[in-house]
Amino acid sequence: MLWCHPFPGSGFSAAPRLISHRHLLALLFPKQHSGSKSEALTEVTMPRIEPLTPPYTPDVSEALHRWMPPGVAHEPLALFRLLQRHPELASRMRVLGAGLLAHGELPALDRELVIARVCALCNCPYEWTVHATVFAEQVGLTPEMLQATVSGTADWPAHHQALLNAVDELHATAQVSDSAWDALADHYNTSQLLEILVLTGWYQTISYLANAVRLDNEPWATQYPR
């Protein structure tokens, strides 16, 4: 669900209201989204751009090794193998992506909560399931919390509610209202506020990429809630 807040001159009522992501898509694209919200993503399709597959050239093998954490047994992620079709782009994306995951100032739980919610709002099972599998348990993101990032319904503590309200507003309007910003600033410092904005935009970009190219979910990843 989207937590929708009114904006001056918008014509909306003064009280915040809930709108489902499916309903929003149906309003925007009535023909494409007349059925289930997952219909388009559950069709068996080939990726529009195929990720690279072994055997890799030495340059590609070295680049993929830099993307992956040490000691990982499975193949490099399809997303990484896809990006290596544009090595210059991949090298620049890796620096920001790795920085947000490994060197950010947000608590790890808050970071993963933002990522899960953004991917759910973008209806991106690929990236949602990767993070749910790899990071959720180690940061304390419970199955119930993960489910709530998709359904939009949960009794969150105040700081997480403020965080999710801001993420939802950014997704819906590319803005953060004064009330949502003030609530967020009550719990996060200046560096963290900037990081929240960049993190939200970054995983929207990743979701756009995975969805548009139609990446299949990783075979080892958990199931996406429906």
C-alpha positions in Angstrom: 0.0 0.0 0.0 1.1 3.6 -0.6 0.8 6.0 2.3 -0.5 9.0 0.4 -0.3 12.5 1.9 -2.1 15.6 0.5 -0.2 18.4 -1.0 -1.2 22.0 -1.3 -3.3 22.7 -4.4 -3.5 19.0 -5.2 -7.3 18.7 -4.7 -6.9 15.8 -2.4 -8.6 15.7 1.0 -6.7 16.8 4.1 -6.4 13.3 5.6 -3.8 10.8 4.4 -5.2 7.9 2.6 -4.0 4.4 1.6 -3.9 3.3 -2.1 -2.6 0.0 -3.2 0.3 -0.3 -5.6 -2.0 -2.4 -7.9 -4.7 0.2 -7.9 -2.1 2.9 -8.7 -0.9 0.9 -11.7 -4.4 0.2 -12.8 -5.2 4.0 -12.8 -2.1 4.8 -14.8 -2.1 1.8 -17.2 -5.6 0.4 -17.3 -5.0 -1.9 -20.2 -1.7 -3.3 -19.1 -2.8 -3.8 -15.5 -6.4 -5.0 -15.7 -5.4 -8.4 -14.1 -3.1 -9.5 -11.4 -0.3 -7.1 -10.5 2.2 -9.9 -11.0 0.9 -11.1 -14.3 3.5 -9.4 -16.5 6.4 -10.6 -14.3 5.3 -14.2 -13.9 5.1 -14.9 -17.7 8.0 -17.1 -18.8 10.1 -14.8 -20.9 13.7 -14.5 -22.0 15.7 -11.4 -20.7 15.7 -8.7 -23.3 19.4 -8.4 -22.8 21.1 -11.7 -21.9 23.5 -11.6 -19.0 27.0 -12.8 -19.8 27.6 -16.5 -19.2 30.9 -18.5 -18.8 33.5 -18.9 -20.0 34.4 -15.3 -19.2 37.3 -13.3 -20.6 39.9 -12.5 -18.0 38.8 -8.9 -17.8 35.2 -9.9 -17.3 36.1 -12.5 -14.7 38.1 -10.0 -12.8 35.3 -7.4 -12.9 32.7 -10.0 -11.7 35.0 -11.0 -8.9 35.1 -7.4 -7.6 31.3 -7.3 -7.6 30.9 -10.4 -5.4 31.7 -10.8 -1.7 34.6 -13.2 -0.9 33.7 -16.8 -0.4 30.5 -16.8 -2.3 29.9 -20.2 -4.0 27.3 -19.4 -6.6 27.6 -17.7 -9.9 27.9 -13.9 -10.0 24.4 -12.3 -9.9 22.6 -12.0 -13.2 22.4 -8.3 -12.6 26.2 -8.0 -12.4 26.6 -10.2 -15.5 24.2 -8.0 -17.3 25.9 -4.8 -16.4 29.3 -6.2 -17.6 27.9 -5.9 -21.1 28.7 -2.2 -20.5 32.0 -2.3 -18.5 32.4 1.4 -18.1 28.9 1.8 -16.7 29.3 -1.3 -14.5 32.5 0.0 -13.0 30.9 3.3 -12.0 27.7 1.7 -10.7 29.7 -0.8 -8.6 31.4 2.0 -6.6 28.1 3.6 -5.6 26.3 0.4 -5.0 29.1 -1.0 -2.8 29.4 2.2 -0.9 25.7 2.2 0.0 25.9 -1.4 1.2 29.2 -1.5 3.0 30.0 2.1 4.0 26.8 3.8 4.7 25.8 5.6 7.9 22.2 4.1 8.1 21.7 1.2 10.4 21.8 -2.0 8.3 18.2 -2.9 9.2 16.9 0.6 8.1 18.9 0.3 4.9 17.4 -3.1 4.0 13.9 -1.8 5.0 14.3 1.0 2.5 15.6 -1.4 -0.2 12.8 -3.9 0.3 10.1 -1.2 0.2 11.5 0.5 -2.9 11.7 -2.8 -4.7 8.1 -3.8 -3.6 6.8 -0.4 -4.8 8.5 -0.9 -8.1 7.2 -4.5 -8.2 10.7 -5.8 -8.7 10.9 -9.4 -7.5 14.4 -9.9 -8.7 16.1 -7.4 -6.4 13.6 -7.8 -3.5 14.3 -11.6 -3.3 18.1 -11.2 -3.6 18.2 -8.8 -0.6 15.6 -10.9 1.3 17.8 -13.9 0.9 21.2 -12.4 1.4 20.7 -9.7 4.0 17.4 -9.9 5.8 18.2 -12.4 8.5 21.6 -11.0 9.3 20.2 -7.5 9.8 17.1 -8.6 11.8 14.5 -8.1 9.1 11.9 -10.7 10.0 9.7 -12.6 7.6 6.7 -10.6 8.9 8.6 -7.3 8.3 9.5 -8.4 4.8 5.9 -9.3 4.0 4.8 -5.9 5.3 7.2 -4.1 2.8 5.0 -5.6 0.1 1.6 -5.4 1.6 2.2 -1.9 3.1 0.4 -2.8 6.3 2.3 -3.1 9.6 2.6 -1.5 13.1 6.0 0.0 12.7 8.0 1.8 15.4 8.0 5.6 14.9 11.4 5.9 13.1 10.6 3.1 10.7 7.1 4.6 9.9 8.8 7.9 9.2 11.3 6.2 7.0 8.7 4.3 5.0 6.4 7.3 4.7 9.3 9.3 3.1 10.1 6.4 0.7 6.5 6.1 -0.4 6.2 9.8 -1.0 9.4 9.8 -3.0 8.2 6.9 -5.1 4.7 8.5 -5.7 5.6 12.1 -6.2 9.5 12.6 -6.4 9.0 14.9 -3.4 8.9 14.7 0.4 6.3 16.8 2.1 7.2 19.0 5.1 5.4 16.8 7.5 7.2 13.7 6.3 10.5 15.4 6.2 10.1 16.7 9.8 9.2 13.3 11.0 12.2 11.8 9.3 14.6 14.4 10.6 13.4 13.6 14.2 15.2 10.3 13.9 18.0 10.7 11.4 21.0 13.1 11.1 21.9 15.1 8.1 24.3 12.5 6.6 21.6 9.8 7.0 18.9 11.9 5.5 21.0 12.4 2.4 21.8 8.7 2.3 18.1 7.8 2.5 17.3 9.9 -0.6 20.2 8.4 -2.6 19.4 4.9 -1.5 15.8 5.2 -2.5 16.7 6.6 -5.9 19.5 4.0 -6.4 17.2 1.0 -5.8 14.5 2.5 -8.0 17.1 2.6 -10.7 18.1 -1.0 -10.1 14.4 -2.0 -10.1 13.8 -0.2 -13.4 16.8 -2.0 -14.9 15.8 -5.5 -13.7 12.2 -5.1 -14.7 12.7 -3.5 -18.1 15.3 -6.1 -19.1 13.1 -8.9 -17.5 15.7 -10.5 -15.4 14.7 -13.9 -14.0 14.9 -14.3 -10.2 18.1 -16.0 -9.0 17.5 -19.7 -8.6 18.6 -19.7 -5.0 16.6 -16.7 -3.9 13.5 -16.8 -1.7 10.0 -16.5 -3.1 8.4 -13.1 -3.7 5.2 -12.6 -1.7 2.1 -12.5 -3.9 
